[in-house]
């Protein structure tokens, strides 16, 4: 097996994970945790989101990609957008559960 063949999916997983973890932290009104922790959060979110969307029978991102491609003449692949959406949703679920377990169910104002 070629090292480059194995490195590209791993690199994409880390980059999508970091982006998804950052998006999830921002959506949950938290701070970003740095590249490494955001990447781990997003990768874990990708697993959780992938299982959830697979269980529900959804293909995340397919309609979003269609709209963007038709509206702006782009040629985005379903895989990237779908991975980003499912990883972000999964990371939000992880952050929500972590806050609940820590006892921070309600945001302090």
Buried (B, 14 or more C-beta within 10 A) or exposed (E): EEEEEEEEEEEEBBBBBBBBBBBBBEEBEEEBBEBEBBBBBBBBBBBBBBEBBEEEEEEBBEEBBEEBBEEEEEEBEBEBBBBBBBBBBBBBBBBEEEBEEEEEEEEEE
